[in-house]
Every structure is written in C-alpha cells, then in structure tokens.
Amino acid sequence: MAQSISDIQKRSDEKRGMKVKGIKLHTDTIALLEQLSDQMGAPQSHVVTTALNMLAKHLKESE
C-alpha cells in the first residue's frame, strides 16, 4: 500500500527527532523573528533554537 506524503513526512520527522510545535505569538514578535531570520540568512526555526539555547546558557550561568 502506498503511503501518503504526510505519512512519509511524519516518519522522516520522527527519525530526525523533529516535532511540529505551533504557538501563538504577538505580531511584533513574529516581525522580529522574520527580521532576524532574514539578517542571519537562516530559517526561523534556527533563530528560535539559537535564542532558546542562548537563554538556557544565560540562565544556567546566572545560578
């Protein structure tokens, strides 16, 4: 039986440890995310990941 494209994508994401996370953000935050993504030349997911890692490091150093 042939798999649908969404099934193939889901299995691929699972193998790579990826998961979809939808969140509501203020329009100003979305604009900032888009701006940073353009400046970095990187996907928005990379900007979010980088920012979260920087925040985690900062909080750990503050302990």
N, C-alpha and C positions, 0 to 999 in steps of 0.2 A: 504494500500500500504506500502510495506517495505521501510524503509529509508536506504540510503547508509551509509557506515561507515563515510564518510566525512561529511554528514549531521548531523549524531549523534554527531561527534566530534565538529562540529561548534556550535551546540546547547549547548553542555556541556561547551564549552569555553565561550559562551555568558552568561550562567548562573553564571559562576565563575568570570566574569569580565575580561576575558583574551582575547587578540587580538594578532595576528601574526604581527611582525614588522621585515621586512627584511632590513638590511643595509649593505653597503659595508664597510669593514674595511681593513686597511693595514695589511699585513701578520704578521708584528711584533706585532700589537695589538691583532690579533687573537691568536698568540702564547702565549702572556701574559695572555689573558683570559683563555686559556686552562690550563696554568700553575697554575694560581690562583684557578681555579676550582678544579684541582687535589689536590692542597695543602689544600684547605678548605673541600674537600670531598663533594662539593655541585654542583648542576647544574650550568651551565654557566649563565642561566637566573637569578639565585640567586646572582651570583657575580656582574652582571650588575646592578641589583636592589639595592644591598647593596652600590655599588660605587656611583650610582646616588643619593641615599638618603644621603650619606656622603657628596657629593659635594653640594647638596641643603642646608644641615645644615651649612656647612662651609660658603657658600655664604650669608646665612641669618645672620650668626654671624658677618660677615665682614661689614654689612651695618651700 
